[in-house]
Amino acid sequence: RPMPPVAAGGLAPVGERPAMELPPLGAHAARSLRRVVLVHRHGVRLPTKPTPPLEASLPHDPAFWSASAGHLTPRGASQLRRLGAEMRRRYDEAWRLHPGLVGSAHVAAYSSLVQRAMHSAWAFLEGFVPEAPVFTGSLTDADGLAGRAARAGAVPLFLEGTAPQEARLFHGWWETAVEYREWLRANQGRSARLRALSEDGKCMALLDKLHALTHEPKVSPRLPALKRLLGARRLDTLALIGEVHGMPTFASAPGASPDAEVSGGLTAEERHLLARISHEAKRCWFNDSGVGEELPSAERSYGWRAAGHLVRFISRLLDPAIGDLQVASADKLVAVPRGAYQLADDRGDAMASPDLTAASTASAAPRFFELSCHDRTLAALAAVLGVDLPAYGFASHFVFECHEIEGGGGPGNGDGPLVRLYYNSDPFRGSTLGECRIPPLSRSRWIVAWEDLPQGGFPLAEFAAHCQHERAPPMLPPPAGGPPRARL
């Protein structure tokens, strides 16, 4: 699938780019809207360690990197603040249908404990509900934080922990780290796309050039071709960081033509090729890479092991009946005091899924949930949904909307909630939210490209059933039968 082109000369500063605008809901959709769950990647960040491509723009002092490596930058905070303001504008009409009822009690946020995700969550809330204070606490203290926030009219921001069992919301693969690493190595090794890139002379020449420019050991000519390709992902991230901030990312290469350069010493064609390499490396994180010429298989993907907890969490946040639900069984919502709700873990112990219900009279008012995480989290969620995403840009995001409309339950289901799913792959580099799409869920054995999905909504009941279905560990052997042929 072709990657979006990179404009000559890199990206213009944020203030000079066209405004990122989200289409308004419209009167009919505003009346039917009940829930919104936004799952977004953090904004642009600093590199995680000193690096030659950005050495002219950042300090060399080890103390700086010890304190700030990987942190969200002011430009990254601006991205999420702007996204929050656009989301507020999109859903403004839906909120105005319930004056006096909707406020901070109908907004909650969740974040990874990593600084760039936490600060992205805060920045988004500054744009979305600038008038509301934000109370921050741990998911393990969901009840206490929910009560304090409700009494103060604040938005609660719940942070996951660092232990594997406390980080399963956004880092589910940590619980099976050894198994996941083995699966990942096997998946990368059988990727037909990575193999094709390793046999491409232009690709290998690009890696040689990148090594000469940056001295990055992960792309050293001494390494096997596959390891060099996987190592190039970091250089693509560095190029993106530099482009967003207007920094020179690569020194000029000998013989490079200045009028054809992008990101310093890379031509537009080379920059595009680097993005292709990086995207394939990310695609292999959780989606099956395919066997031979087969299409990638949902049965061999690692999404359920990595994001099964997250997708079940989302399905419950979308349910308009959540305010009246009191179920005390494993992996179900259980009632706790002061109107908060928690998600039970596999042992039945409450973990955290607060739903701040202000009053029964507000049950029809829409509620908004922000989930701030990482590109790897989005990739795991996409694998559960059965889709292959076009990109994972900074502030990229899924939007799940739940509407209560006549016939929303689907054929044979009567009336019921309807889910509309959107994805914006790179909101600050020209992509848009586009039309809502119907993921394959349990209807297909194969991973489907996002742009190939049919447009429209799907019943919440079908989504919930997909999320609750128990999955076996990912299959490594190819399935029997004659699968479709893949497009490399």
N, C-alpha and C positions, 0 to 999 in steps of 0.2 A: 504494500500500500504506500503510495507516495507521501512523503513528509511535506509539511508546508514550507515554502521557500523562505530563505532568510534574505531580507532586503540588503542590498549593497550598502556598506557603511554602517551596518549594525542597526540597532533600534534607537529611535529618538528618545530623549528624556521623557519621563512620565508626563510632565505637564504639556508636552507638545504632541502627545499621541491622541487619537480620537478617543472620546470618552467611552468607557465600557458601560453600555446601557442594556438593561434587562427589559423585555417587553412587559407591560402591565398585564395583570390577569384578565381584566375585563369584568363587566358586571355579573355575568352568569357564573363564571368560575369563582368570583369573589364570594358569592352567596353560598356556593357548595363547598368551599375550602374548609377543612377541619384540622389538618395537621401538615406541617412542613418539617422535613428533616434534611438539613444541609450537612454534607460530609465533604470537607475541603482539605486540601494540602496547605501547609503553611506558606507564608510569603517568602520572597527571596531572602537568602541568608548569606552569612560570611562563609568562606571555605572552612573546612574542618582542620586544616593544618597549613603551615607555610607552603607556598607553591610558586614556582618560577613564573607561570603565566600571569600572575597578578602581583608580582613582587614590586613593581614600580608604584602600585597604588595602595599597598597595605604595609603596616609596620613589620619590621623584622624582629622586634623584641619578643623573646620567648614568653615574657609575662603577659603580653597582649593575647597570644594564642592560648595560653593556659586559662585566661579569664573569659575569652570571647569566641573561641573556635566554634563555628557552626551556628552562632546566634543570629536571630532575626535582625535585619538592618532597618534603619528608618524607612528606606524605600519599601521594604517588605511589609512593615506596619502600615504604610500608606496604601499598599495594595489591598490589604484586608479591610482597612477602614472604608475604602472606596467600595469594596464589594458589599460591606454591610449597609452602606447608604443606598446602594442600588437595590438590595434585597428589601429594604424598608420601603422604597418607592414602589417596587413591584407588588408588595402585599398591603400597601396602605389602604386601598379600598376595602379589602376584606376585614381589616381591623376596624375601620370606621363604621362598619355595620353593627358593632358592639360597643358603643361609647360607654365609658365608665366601668366596663368589665375587663377589658383587655389591657394588660400592662406587663410589668416585669413578672407577675405571677404566672404568665403564660409563655415565658421564655426561659429556657435553661440551656446551659452549655457544658460540653464535656471535652477534655483535652488530654493528649499525651503529656507526660511529665517533662518532656524535652522543652527547653526554653523557647525554641523557635515556634513550637506548636502552641504553648501557653500564651505567649505574647501575641501570636496571630489571633487566638481566640479573643483576647482582650481587645485588640484593635478592631476586630469585626464588630464586637458589641458596641464599641464607641460609635461606629457608623450606623448600627442597626437600632439601638436604643440608647442614644447619647444622654438622655435625661435620667437613666437608671444607674444606681451604684451596682458594683459587681462584688459579690462575696465569693471567696475562693476557699476550697477545702478538698479533702480527700474523698474518693469514692467509698472508702471504708467508713466514713462518717456521714453518709448520705442523709440520714434522718436529722442529725443535728444541724448540718448546713442548710438543709431545706427549711427547717423551722426558723433559723435565724434570718435567712434571706426573705422568707415570706413576711415575717413581722416587720422588716425594714423596707419592704417594697423593692428589694434588690433582685438582681439576676444571679442565680447560683452557678458557679463554674466548678465542676467536679473534675478532679485530676486523678488519673489512674496511678497505681503504685509502680514500684520498680521490680518487685519479685514477679516471676513468671505467672503465678496464679492471680496476681493483682494487676497485671498488665495485659490480660487476655482481650480486653476490649479493642485495643489498637495494635497490639503486638502478639496475636495469638500463636504465632509460630515459635515464640520463645519457649513455650511449654514442651515442644517436641524438637528442640534445637538440633540434636544429633540426627534424628530421622530426617528433619528438613534439609540439613546440609547434604546428606547423602542423596536425597531426592533431587535437590537443586543441581548437584554435579552431574547426575545422570541426565537430567532434563536439558541442561546446557550442552552436554556432549552429543545429544542426538538432534539438536536443532539444525534443520536443513538450511535455514536462512543464515545462521552463523557459519555453517560449512561453506555455503556459497560465497559469503564475504571473505572467508579465509583463503579462497581460491581466486579472488579478484585481485589482479595486479595493482589496480588503482587504490584499492583499500589497503593493501600491504605497504604501498608507497606512502600513503597518508600516515600510517602508523610510524613508519621510519621518520617522516618529516616531523611528526609530533614529538617523537623522542629527541630529535635533534634540537627542536625549539625549547622543550621543557625539561629534558633529562628525567622525565617521569619513569621510574623503574618498572611500573606496571605495563608499559608498552615497549620495553626493551626488546631489540631484535634477538636477544639470546633466549627469550621465552617462546613456548609453543604458540602457534597462531591463535588458538582459542583463548588462552590466557591474555594475550595482547588485546584481543577484541573486547574482552570483558573489562580489562583495565582502562580502556578508552572511555568508558562511561563517565569516569571521574573528570576527565578533561572536557567532555561535553557539558557537564554541570558547571565547571569553572568558566567555560565560555559563556553560558547562560547568565551566570552571576555577573560577569564583566559587562555583558551587553546591556543588561537591565540597568546597571549603574553607570553606563557610559565609560567604563574603564577599558584600556587596552589590555587584551587578554593573552595575546601571543606576540612575541617579538617578530619583526619582519624577517622572513626567510631569504637567503641569498637568491637573487634572480627573480623574486616575486614582483609582480606588476602592481604598483601602488593603486592604480585606478581599478583594479579587479579584486582588491583585497577586502575580506571581511574578517573581523576579529584579528586584525594585525596581519600575520603571515599566512592566513588561510584564504583561499579563493572561495567564492560562493559555492562552487561545486564541492570543494573539500569540506566546507562547513556543513553542507547538506548531507554528505556521506557520513560525517562524524555523528550527526543527529540520528541517522538510520542505524548505525552501529549501537548507539546508546539505547535506542528504543527497543531493539531486539533483545538486548541484555535484560531490560526491564520486563519485557513480555515473558521471558523465561522464569521470572521470579516465582510465579504461581500458576500461570497458565501452561498447560501441556504444550511442548514445542512441536509435537507431531512425531510420528515414526515413519521414516521414508517419505512417501508422497501423500500420506494421510493428512486429513485435516486434524487440528488439535482436538483432543478428546476431553470432554468434561470429566469423564471417569478417571482420567490419569492426572488431572489438575490437582494442585495442593490447596485450592481455595478454602475448602471446608475445614481443613485442619488449621488454617491460618486465620480465617475470618468467620467461622461458623457462629461464634459467640456474638460478633458484631452484627451480623445480618439478622440474627434472631432478636437482638436488641432493637434494631431499626424497625422490624416488623411490628413490635409491640408499641413503640413510640408512635407509629402511624395509626394505630387502632383507636378510633374515636370513643370506643367503649372502655378505654383504659381507666377512666376516672371512677368507674363503678366496679372494676375488676378486683376480686380478692381471692387469689389462688395461691395456696402454700405448698406447691410441689416443685420438684427440681426444674430449674431453668424456666420458671414461670414468674409472673409478677406477684408479689405478696404485699399486703397492706401494712403500712407502718404509721405511727402517729403523725398528726398535723398535715394530713393530705399528701404526704410524699409516698412514693412507691419505689420499691427496690427490686432488683433482679436477683433471683436466687441462683447460687452456683450449683455445680453438679451434686453437691452434698446436701442441697436444700438450705444452706446458710445464706442469709441476705447479703448481697454484694452492693448493688447500686443501680437504680434506674428511676430517679425522682421524677415525678410528674406533679407539678405544683397546681392542684386544683383549687382555685380560690373559692368557688361556691358552686352549688349544683345548678344555679341559674345561669352560670357561664359555660355550661357544657357544650353549647353550640359554637362558642367562640374559638377561633383557630388558635393553635399553639405551635410554637416554633422551637426547634431543637437544633443547636449548632454542635457539630462534632469536628474538632480540629486535630489533624493527624499528619501523615506523611505520604509520600508517593508510593512507598511499599504497601501501606495500608490500603490505598485506593486500588492498587494492583490486586491485592488479595480479595477485596470486595468484588472487583470485576470478575475474578475467577469464579466466585460463588454465583454470581449472576449469569455466568456463561458467556461473557462478552470480552472482546479484544479491543482495548481503548486506543484511540489514535495518538495520544500524547499524555504526559503527566506534568504539565507546566506548573510553575509556581502559582499557588492559589487556584489550581484546577479543582473542580468540585462536581459532585453529584447533588442533585436536588430531587428529593422524593416528596411529592405532594399527594395528600389523601383528600379526595372529594366524596361527599355523600350526594349521589345523584340517582335519579330513577333509572333502573336497569344497570346500575354500576356493578352489580354482582356477577355479571356475565351470563352467557347462555345457560339456562337451567338453574341459575342461582338467584334470580329475581333481583330486587333492589339490594344495594349494598355498597360499601365503600369501594372507590376506584382509585388506583394508584397511577400517577403520571410521573415518569422518570425522565430526568434531563441530565445532560453531562456537558460541561464546558472544559475542554482539554487544555486551554492556554489563554485565559481571559485577558491577559495584558500583552498578548502578541497577536491579536487580531481574530481569535476564534470567538464564537458566540454560543449562547445557550441552545439555540436551535429548537427543533421540535421534540416533543416527548416520544420516547421509544419503548417498545415492548421487548424485554429481554427474553431469551429462550426458557429460562428457569428449568423446569423438569421436562420440558417438551422436546428437548433435543439432546443427543449424545455429543454434539460437537460445539466447540467454541465459535461464536459468530462475531464478525467485525461490527463495531458500533454503527457504522454508516450503512451496513446492510440490514439492520434491524427494521422491522415494520414500524410505522408511526402509530401512535395511539396510546391508550391506557389499558390497564389490566386489573382484574379484581384483586382486592386486598386479600380475600380468602385464598386465592391461588398462591399469592406471594407468601402468606403465612404458612400454608401447607408445605411449600417448597422449603421454607426456612426451618420447619420443625422436623423434616424428614431426616432420619438418621443416615449418615453416610459412612461407608467403610473407608479405610485408608486408601489413598490414591493407588490406582492400578498402574504398574509399570509395563506388563506385557501388552502388546497391541490387541484390541478386541477382535473377535472372530467376525467373519463376513467381509463384504467388499465395501469399504468406506469410500466417501468421495475423495477426489484427488485435490491436493492442496495447490494453492497459487503461491509460488515462492516470490 
